[in-house]
Amino acid sequence: MFITFKLKRYIAIAAAVAVSATLMITLISCGRNEDIHTRIYRKYSNIDSFSAVVEVTVNTDRTENVYQMRQYYIAPDMFREDVLSPENLEGMTYIFSGGTMLIIPPNDGESVLFEDIPKNRSYTFLPDFFGRYFEIGTEAVPVSAEPTGETAQVDETVTVLEVQLDGDNIYRATQKLWIDNKTLMPIRLETYDADGDPLVVVLFTEFNLNDNIDDEIFNLQR
């Protein structure tokens, strides 16, 4: 009788351990298999700050201009861009904070301050893209990989997000953002005109999310 009771107890304990192990494996598996859209939402729906180094290409009918820039952002409305190249613009700085924008020209030129201006949505800053993307509902916008290269095969290493831009501006109609599926880091942000031609292309060479940024760099008293 005692042996039978003890055996039943061991069986019950073993069963409980098995259930716990199965539950743990299931939870881990669910975490690993979390869909890409949910992962992107968790990472970018509440950006506190970031710093980045980007290459910005601006296409017009006649020219293609390429700029290297360093970007800084602190939520909700402090932006800064420092031009690193071309050489003739190196040192140009744009600072936006609380409805005021300061432009600091290169070579110790005289700064220009613009006050009481509305916050224009930027075509080069990620918070503005995600603001548009998430405001229409996190479940309403499709997330898809996109064919790349000559083989036109689906590249499963990236996810492409797309938003329609408001304002009926034929030169700024849609935007697409490429995100690395493994790291969730931004790769490329493109703004298209109404014909689908890319007018502004941003390539991210460095990106640090929720970086520790001194808000003194947004000081408008220059």
C-alpha positions, 0 to 999 in steps of 0.5 A, a space after each residue: 500500500 505504501 509503495 503504491 502510494 509513493 509510486 503514484 506520488 512520483 508519477 504525479 510529480 513527474 507529470 507536473 514537471 512535464 506539464 511545466 516543461 511543456 508550458 515553458 517550451 511553448 512560451 519560449 516558442 511563442 516568443 520566438 515566433 512572434 510575428 514581425 508586425 508585432 515585433 516592429 510595433 513593440 520596438 518603434 511605437 514609442 520611440 524616446 530618442 535615437 541617433 543615426 548616420 544617414 546618406 540622403 539622396 534627393 532626386 530632381 528632374 535634372 540633378 541628384 544630390 547626395 548628403 551625409 548627415 548625422 541625426 538626433 531625436 528626443 521625443 516628442 519634438 526635438 530634431 537635429 541634423 548635422 551635415 557631414 558632406 558634401 564638403 561645401 555644406 559640412 557643418 550646416 546644422 538644422 535644429 527644431 524644438 517646440 515650434 522653433 527652427 534654428 539653421 546654423 550655416 557652415 564656416 561660422 556663418 550667421 544663424 537664422 531663427 524661425 519662430 512659431 512655425 508648425 511642425 512639418 512632417 519630415 521625409 527623412 526622420 523615422 518617428 514621422 514615418 512610424 507616426 503615419 504608419 501606426 496612426 491608421 491602426 496597427 492591424 490595418 496596414 499590410 507587412 510584406 517582403 518585397 522582390 529584390 534583384 534580377 531574380 525577382 525572388 522574395 527577400 525573406 530577410 527584410 520587411 517593407 512597410 508602406 504608407 500613403 502620405 496625406 496632402 495630395 502632394 504629387 511629389 510626396 505621395 508614398 513612403 516605404 521603409 525596409 527593416 531587417 527582420 533579424 535585428 529590426 534595424 532600419 535599412 532604407 527609407 524612400 519617398 515616392 512621387 505620384 508616378 512611383 519614382 523615388 525622390 528622397 532616399 535615406 540609407 541608414 549606416 548607423 542607428 542607435 535607438 533610445 540613445 543617451 542624448 544630451 538635450 543641450 544639443 537642441 539649444 536654440 540660443 546660438 
